[in-house]
Amino acid sequence: MNDMSSAPEGPRVEVTANAAKRVAWLIEQDGRDGLMLRVSVSGGGCSGFQYGFSFDDALGEDDRTFERDGVTVVVDEVSLDLLNGSQIDFVEDLIGASFQITNPQATSSCGCGSSFSI
């Protein structure tokens, strides 16, 4: 397995090769060193929770990191509880391109793909 967590056990998030490749490209375009993709979950959205994606260059005390192909994804502990077992992918199709999360804990999601409920 290519992805590794900063902690050997506990909640995990998988980053696909496509997602890692896209994150690496976006970081290269940005030009700043030390950037990581931060994935978070917050209240709101069509279905109760929504995913958030941003770049960050700092880690907080409650952050966990997951690596794939030289790219680091950061998730805070609260969000990780809601993302445990999820897969982060980057998908390109006729409609467009986007990061997508397959979350086994989500009981429903809405058509926008960035909102879910548990």
C-alpha positions as CSV (number, residue, x, y, z in Angstrom):
1,M,0.0,0.0,0.0
2,N,1.4,3.4,-0.9
3,D,-0.4,5.6,1.6
4,M,0.8,5.8,5.1
5,S,-0.5,7.6,8.2
6,S,1.4,9.4,10.8
7,A,-0.1,7.0,13.3
8,P,0.1,3.2,12.6
9,E,-3.4,2.4,13.8
10,G,-6.8,4.1,14.1
11,P,-9.1,5.9,11.7
12,R,-7.7,6.0,8.1
13,V,-8.3,7.8,4.9
14,E,-7.1,6.4,1.5
15,V,-5.7,8.8,-1.1
16,T,-5.9,7.4,-4.7
17,A,-3.0,7.7,-7.1
18,N,-5.2,10.1,-9.3
19,A,-5.9,12.3,-6.3
20,A,-2.2,12.4,-5.3
21,K,-1.2,13.3,-8.9
22,R,-3.7,16.1,-9.1
23,V,-2.8,17.5,-5.7
24,A,0.9,17.4,-6.7
25,W,0.1,19.3,-9.9
26,L,-2.0,21.9,-8.1
27,I,0.8,22.5,-5.5
28,E,3.3,22.9,-8.4
29,Q,1.0,25.5,-10.0
30,D,0.7,27.3,-6.7
31,G,4.5,27.5,-6.3
32,R,4.7,27.5,-2.5
33,D,6.7,24.8,-0.7
34,G,5.4,22.6,2.0
35,L,1.7,22.7,1.0
36,M,-0.6,19.9,2.0
37,L,-4.2,19.2,1.0
38,R,-6.5,19.8,4.0
39,V,-9.8,17.8,3.9
40,S,-12.5,18.7,6.4
41,V,-16.1,18.1,7.3
42,S,-18.4,20.8,8.5
43,G,-22.0,21.1,9.3
44,G,-24.2,22.4,6.5
45,G,-24.8,21.5,2.9
46,C,-27.8,19.9,1.4
47,S,-27.6,16.7,3.5
48,G,-26.3,17.8,6.8
49,F,-22.5,17.7,6.4
50,Q,-20.2,19.0,3.7
51,Y,-16.7,18.3,2.6
52,G,-14.1,21.1,2.4
53,F,-10.8,21.1,0.5
54,S,-8.1,23.7,0.9
55,F,-4.3,24.0,1.0
56,D,-2.4,24.4,4.2
57,D,1.2,24.7,5.2
58,A,0.8,24.1,8.9
59,L,-0.3,21.2,11.1
60,G,-2.5,21.6,14.2
61,E,-2.2,19.4,17.3
62,D,-5.3,17.4,16.4
63,D,-4.3,16.8,12.7
64,R,-3.5,13.4,11.2
65,T,-1.6,13.1,8.0
66,F,-2.0,10.6,5.2
67,E,0.6,10.3,2.4
68,R,0.6,9.0,-1.1
69,D,3.2,9.4,-3.8
70,G,4.9,12.3,-2.0
71,V,1.7,14.2,-1.3
72,T,0.3,14.8,2.2
73,V,-3.4,15.0,3.0
74,V,-4.3,16.5,6.4
75,V,-7.5,15.8,8.3
76,D,-8.4,17.1,11.8
77,E,-9.5,14.5,14.4
78,V,-13.2,15.7,14.4
79,S,-13.4,15.4,10.6
80,L,-11.5,12.1,10.7
81,D,-14.2,10.5,12.8
82,L,-16.7,11.3,10.0
83,L,-14.2,10.4,7.2
84,N,-12.9,7.1,8.6
85,G,-12.6,4.5,5.9
86,S,-13.1,7.0,3.1
87,Q,-11.4,7.2,-0.2
88,I,-10.3,10.5,-1.7
89,D,-10.2,10.4,-5.5
90,F,-9.9,12.8,-8.4
91,V,-12.3,12.1,-11.3
92,E,-12.4,13.6,-14.8
93,D,-15.5,12.9,-16.9
94,L,-17.6,14.7,-19.5
95,I,-19.3,16.8,-16.9
96,G,-16.0,18.1,-15.4
97,A,-13.2,17.3,-13.0
98,S,-13.4,17.2,-9.2
99,F,-12.2,15.6,-6.0
100,Q,-14.6,13.0,-4.8
101,I,-14.9,11.2,-1.5
102,T,-16.4,7.8,-1.2
103,N,-17.4,7.6,2.4
104,P,-18.7,4.3,3.8
105,Q,-20.3,6.1,6.8
106,A,-22.5,8.3,4.6
107,T,-26.1,7.0,4.5
108,S,-27.1,9.5,1.8
109,S,-25.6,12.3,-0.3
110,C,-27.0,14.9,-2.6
111,G,-26.4,15.5,-6.3
112,C,-23.7,18.0,-5.8
113,G,-21.4,15.3,-4.4
114,S,-20.0,17.5,-1.6
115,S,-22.7,17.0,1.0
116,F,-23.7,13.9,2.9
117,S,-25.6,12.6,6.0
118,I,-24.8,9.9,8.5
